[in-house]
Each structure stands twice: as structure tokens, then as C-alpha cells.
């Protein structure tokens, strides 16, 4: 119950997104290069932050119109704006976890170790039988 209250407070503190923020988020959604993957059983699209920054620096908001200032002038300004979008929950941060092929590699190494030691044992037993 307390978690719900905290979540509502966070949303109220951040406030509603403006039209400009919605437009920038929509631009990112459709123009930033994305990749697809499965996360916890759901298909999700994700983007890499450096690609998003480059995409926004090439957008119409980075070019100044007559009488207006450009919204994005440097990479730092784009990063700050993306952090604001992150707080307003247009997207969320996730860590990339690489799966290790641990089971297969360990089994192969164990099999190799057994087969090599088995060959050595066979050679020793053959030498002993020949000597007798």
C-alpha cells in the first residue's frame, strides 16, 4: 500500500509532460535505431543511449530557427533532457545481461578431460600388459 502512495507522489512531483516532451519522445520512438529482444517473456524494443543522443542532435530541435534558441546545443543538454523524459516515464532504464554458455562449456571440458585421462590410462595399461 505504501508503495502505491510513493509512486503517486513521484508522478505528482514530476508533473504532466508538455507537448514538446511528447513530440521529442515520439521522434525518438520512430527515428532512433532500436533492437528487439525478449525480456521476462515479453518482446521489447530497446535503444542505446549514445544513438539516441546522436539522433536528437540531428533533429529539428537542435537547429535554431530565426528568433528562437535551439533546444539541444550540446550532448550534455540532450542527456539532461533525456533524464527528464526518463523521470516522466517515457522509457525506463534496464541493464543488459549476457547469458553465459556455462553448462555446455563445462561439460565439454569435463568430457575432454575424461577422454584424455582415459587415453593415458589405456596407454599405461597396454604398456603394462605388453611388459608382462
Backbone bond lengths (Angstrom), bond angles and torsions (degrees), N, CA, C in turn:
res aa  C-N    CA-C-N  psi(-1)  N-CA   C-N-CA  omega(-1)  CA-C   N-CA-C  phi
1 X - - - 1.438 - - 1.531 110.40 -
2 X 1.324 114.80 -41.68 1.465 119.05 -179.47 1.523 111.03 -65.62
3 X 1.347 116.97 -33.20 1.454 120.33 179.49 1.525 110.71 -63.13
4 X 1.324 117.06 -39.22 1.461 120.41 179.18 1.528 110.34 -63.01
5 X 1.316 115.96 -42.47 1.460 119.96 -179.93 1.525 110.47 -62.87
6 X 1.332 116.48 -43.65 1.459 120.18 179.83 1.521 111.00 -61.92
7 X 1.331 115.50 -42.23 1.458 120.36 -179.01 1.523 110.17 -62.96
8 X 1.310 117.73 -42.78 1.463 121.04 178.88 1.521 110.90 -63.33
9 X 1.329 117.06 -39.09 1.456 120.26 179.15 1.522 111.10 -63.92
10 X 1.335 116.67 -40.82 1.457 120.28 179.28 1.527 110.91 -61.34
11 X 1.314 116.62 -42.92 1.458 120.54 -179.75 1.523 110.03 -64.69
12 X 1.320 117.07 -40.99 1.455 120.29 -179.49 1.526 111.29 -67.72
13 X 1.328 117.43 -37.25 1.460 120.50 179.46 1.526 111.21 -64.69
14 X 1.326 116.90 -40.46 1.453 121.56 -176.83 1.526 110.19 -73.71
15 X 1.306 118.27 -40.00 1.455 121.77 179.80 1.511 112.56 90.97
16 X 1.313 114.66 173.94 1.460 121.06 -179.86 1.531 110.17 -78.29
17 X 1.332 116.74 146.37 1.468 119.32 179.06 1.528 111.32 -72.08
18 X 1.303 115.54 146.24 1.463 120.67 177.83 1.529 109.75 -82.64
19 X 1.330 115.88 171.54 1.461 120.48 178.87 1.521 110.88 -63.95
20 X 1.328 115.40 -36.96 1.463 120.38 179.79 1.531 110.87 -63.83
21 X 1.335 116.35 -43.39 1.468 120.49 179.72 1.525 110.64 -65.12
22 X 1.311 116.93 -39.28 1.467 119.90 177.01 1.519 110.62 -63.93
23 X 1.316 116.82 -40.08 1.465 120.94 -179.67 1.530 111.05 -66.13
24 X 1.327 116.62 -41.68 1.465 120.45 178.87 1.525 110.32 -65.09
25 X 1.336 116.74 -42.44 1.465 120.51 179.00 1.524 110.99 -63.73
26 X 1.318 117.12 -40.44 1.466 121.10 178.59 1.528 110.27 -65.41
27 X 1.331 116.12 -40.65 1.464 120.57 177.40 1.532 110.29 -60.89
28 X 1.337 116.52 -44.69 1.470 120.40 178.37 1.521 110.71 -61.74
29 X 1.310 116.33 -41.96 1.471 121.00 -176.34 1.521 111.56 -59.95
30 X 1.323 116.77 -41.42 1.456 119.50 -173.60 1.523 114.46 -99.80
31 X 1.315 119.50 -13.78 1.468 120.84 -176.87 1.521 114.71 -114.49
32 X 1.310 118.01 -18.82 1.459 120.73 178.94 1.537 108.54 -80.80
33 X 1.329 118.01 134.18 1.467 119.27 178.88 1.524 111.31 -64.42
34 X 1.332 115.60 130.16 1.465 120.90 -177.05 1.519 110.10 -122.88
35 X 1.312 114.15 163.55 1.462 122.54 174.08 1.518 107.39 -127.90
36 X 1.319 117.29 158.31 1.456 121.75 179.58 1.513 110.10 -114.04
37 X 1.325 115.48 148.33 1.453 121.07 176.72 1.518 108.91 -157.08
38 X 1.322 116.06 173.01 1.462 121.20 174.43 1.511 108.55 -101.63
39 X 1.325 115.69 127.13 1.453 120.75 177.02 1.518 108.04 -125.53
40 X 1.312 115.07 114.63 1.452 121.69 179.47 1.532 111.49 53.68
41 X 1.318 116.20 40.09 1.446 121.32 176.10 1.512 115.21 86.79
42 X 1.317 118.66 -0.92 1.459 121.93 179.79 1.521 109.75 -115.76
43 X 1.340 115.75 144.06 1.457 120.20 176.97 1.523 108.03 -81.01
44 X 1.319 116.71 125.37 1.458 121.36 -178.94 1.528 109.74 -129.60
45 X 1.318 115.58 152.26 1.454 122.57 173.03 1.514 107.65 -103.82
46 X 1.328 116.68 139.54 1.457 119.71 178.71 1.514 109.87 -136.45
47 X 1.321 115.23 156.56 1.455 120.55 177.28 1.513 108.72 -128.80
48 X 1.306 115.15 161.65 1.453 121.87 179.97 1.523 107.43 -100.12
49 X 1.314 116.50 135.17 1.466 122.19 -171.54 1.525 112.48 -58.06
50 X 1.314 118.06 -41.37 1.470 119.23 -178.29 1.525 111.04 -63.79
51 X 1.342 117.25 -35.52 1.465 120.89 177.21 1.524 110.59 -68.14
52 X 1.345 116.99 -37.08 1.463 121.15 178.49 1.528 110.30 -65.79
53 X 1.317 117.22 -40.77 1.465 121.16 179.11 1.529 110.01 -63.17
54 X 1.324 116.93 -44.91 1.461 120.71 178.91 1.527 111.06 -63.31
55 X 1.323 116.03 -39.57 1.459 121.09 179.45 1.528 110.56 -62.93
56 X 1.325 117.81 -43.89 1.456 120.97 -179.77 1.527 112.08 -70.83
57 X 1.319 117.12 -30.56 1.469 119.41 176.76 1.531 111.64 -69.72
58 X 1.338 116.86 -22.77 1.462 121.19 177.21 1.529 112.09 -92.42
59 X 1.321 118.44 -1.74 1.461 122.20 -174.37 1.526 111.38 -81.03
60 X 1.328 114.93 177.07 1.465 120.24 -179.88 1.524 111.66 -71.26
61 X 1.335 118.56 -19.90 1.458 121.66 -179.91 1.538 111.83 -76.58
62 X 1.317 117.45 -15.86 1.463 120.66 179.30 1.531 111.12 -88.15
63 X 1.324 116.76 -16.53 1.466 120.96 -179.69 1.521 108.59 -99.48
64 X 1.314 115.73 128.41 1.464 120.40 -176.90 1.523 110.61 -79.93
65 X 1.330 114.32 135.48 1.462 120.19 173.81 1.532 107.84 -90.99
66 X 1.299 116.14 169.94 1.465 119.56 179.42 1.526 109.54 -67.55
67 X 1.311 115.63 126.95 1.457 120.95 178.30 1.514 114.72 82.74
68 X 1.323 118.41 -2.54 1.463 121.57 179.80 1.521 109.55 -125.55
69 X 1.323 114.78 153.18 1.463 120.06 175.10 1.523 109.24 -90.62
70 X 1.314 115.74 150.86 1.456 120.38 176.66 1.519 109.07 -73.88
71 X 1.326 115.61 141.17 1.460 120.96 179.78 1.525 110.67 -70.42
72 X 1.338 116.51 -40.55 1.457 121.81 -179.91 1.523 109.23 -114.42
73 X 1.318 115.76 117.07 1.458 119.36 178.38 1.527 111.16 -109.86
74 X 1.328 117.04 -37.63 1.464 121.49 -179.35 1.523 109.84 -129.62
75 X 1.319 114.88 170.98 1.465 119.93 177.84 1.533 110.67 -62.28
76 X 1.331 116.64 -36.03 1.465 120.40 -179.06 1.527 111.08 -65.17
77 X 1.321 117.22 -37.32 1.464 119.77 178.74 1.529 110.69 -66.65
78 X 1.335 116.58 -35.97 1.469 120.35 177.24 1.526 110.00 -67.25
79 X 1.328 117.08 -41.79 1.464 121.13 -179.85 1.528 110.15 -63.62
80 X 1.321 117.44 -42.57 1.461 120.60 177.65 1.522 111.29 -61.55
81 X 1.328 116.79 -41.82 1.461 120.48 179.85 1.525 110.55 -66.03
82 X 1.335 117.03 -40.50 1.472 120.65 178.14 1.525 110.89 -64.83
83 X 1.335 117.58 -35.62 1.465 119.96 175.58 1.523 111.03 -63.61
84 X 1.322 116.42 -37.10 1.462 120.04 177.16 1.534 109.95 -65.44
85 X 1.338 116.93 -41.42 1.463 120.53 177.21 1.526 110.92 -64.78
86 X 1.316 116.29 -35.80 1.459 121.21 177.91 1.522 110.99 -63.62
87 X 1.325 116.87 -42.26 1.464 120.90 178.29 1.523 111.70 -66.38
88 X 1.328 116.68 -29.71 1.463 120.34 179.27 1.524 111.84 -88.07
89 X 1.321 116.51 8.37 1.464 125.38 172.14 1.531 113.94 63.22
90 X 1.330 117.10 38.75 1.454 119.81 171.59 1.522 110.16 -75.85
91 X 1.295 116.31 -27.62 1.457 123.51 174.66 1.510 106.90 -152.33
92 X 1.333 117.23 169.66 1.458 118.71 177.36 1.518 110.35 -132.35
93 X 1.294 114.43 158.73 1.452 122.09 -176.11 1.527 109.28 -87.23
94 X 1.312 115.95 139.83 1.464 121.25 176.93 1.523 108.32 -142.07
95 X 1.309 115.65 151.29 1.456 120.89 177.44 1.515 109.76 -96.99
96 X 1.301 116.14 141.06 1.451 121.45 178.20 1.523 108.36 -85.86
97 X 1.319 116.04 124.06 1.454 121.35 -179.90 1.520 107.74 -114.39
98 X 1.308 115.28 121.99 1.459 120.20 179.70 1.512 109.34 -89.13
99 X 1.330 116.17 131.66 1.452 120.32 177.46 1.523 108.74 -79.38
100 X 1.313 114.67 136.62 1.455 119.82 178.06 1.524 108.64 -95.43
101 X 1.303 116.66 140.68 1.454 120.99 175.63 1.530 107.69 -89.44
102 X 1.300 114.46 57.71 1.452 121.77 -172.10 1.516 111.83 -69.33
103 X 1.321 118.42 -47.90 1.459 122.04 -174.37 1.521 111.75 -61.13
104 X 1.307 117.53 -45.99 1.453 120.88 -177.55 1.523 111.48 -66.71
105 X 1.335 117.01 -43.63 1.461 120.79 -178.71 1.522 111.18 -63.91
106 X 1.319 117.15 -42.97 1.459 120.68 -178.50 1.515 109.93 -66.37
107 X 1.326 117.60 -41.22 1.467 120.58 179.48 1.522 110.51 -63.42
108 X 1.334 116.55 -41.72 1.467 119.93 179.68 1.522 110.77 -63.78
109 X 1.341 116.85 -42.39 1.462 120.41 -179.95 1.523 110.66 -65.26
110 X 1.331 116.30 -40.56 1.465 119.60 178.73 1.524 110.57 -64.62
111 X 1.341 116.45 -42.37 1.461 120.27 178.84 1.520 110.89 -63.42
112 X 1.335 117.00 -41.47 1.458 120.70 178.30 1.524 110.38 -63.75
113 X 1.319 115.52 -43.44 1.464 120.19 -179.95 1.517 111.23 -62.75
114 X 1.319 117.24 -41.41 1.466 121.29 179.09 1.514 110.94 -67.80
115 X 1.322 116.10 -43.12 1.464 119.04 -177.75 1.524 110.68 -67.33
116 X 1.326 118.48 -38.73 1.465 120.71 178.71 1.511 110.63 -68.32
117 X 1.323 117.20 -44.95 1.463 119.40 -179.98 1.521 109.84 -68.89
118 X 1.316 117.38 -32.62 1.464 121.12 177.40 1.511 110.98 -66.09
119 X 1.322 117.84 -39.16 1.463 122.17 178.73 1.519 109.94 -65.19
120 X 1.335 116.01 -41.61 1.465 119.59 179.77 1.522 110.46 -64.98
121 X 1.338 116.11 -41.27 1.463 119.81 177.80 1.522 110.68 -63.30
122 X 1.349 117.02 -40.56 1.457 120.81 178.84 1.518 110.51 -63.58
123 X 1.334 117.86 -40.90 1.453 121.82 179.85 1.526 110.13 -64.50
124 X 1.337 116.77 -43.69 1.464 120.56 179.90 1.522 110.69 -63.83
125 X 1.322 116.72 -42.82 1.472 119.13 -178.72 1.529 110.29 -67.81
126 X 1.342 117.91 -36.13 1.450 120.44 177.63 1.527 111.03 -66.46
127 X 1.337 118.08 -40.54 1.459 122.36 178.41 1.516 110.36 -63.30
128 X 1.325 116.81 -41.14 1.465 121.02 -179.80 1.523 110.20 -66.00
129 X 1.345 116.29 -41.34 1.470 119.33 -178.90 1.531 110.36 -68.73
130 X 1.326 118.29 -33.75 1.454 122.32 178.73 1.528 109.50 -68.60
131 X 1.344 118.05 -40.06 1.447 122.54 -179.68 1.515 110.46 -64.21
132 X 1.304 117.59 -35.70 1.481 121.25 -178.93 1.495 109.25 -72.22
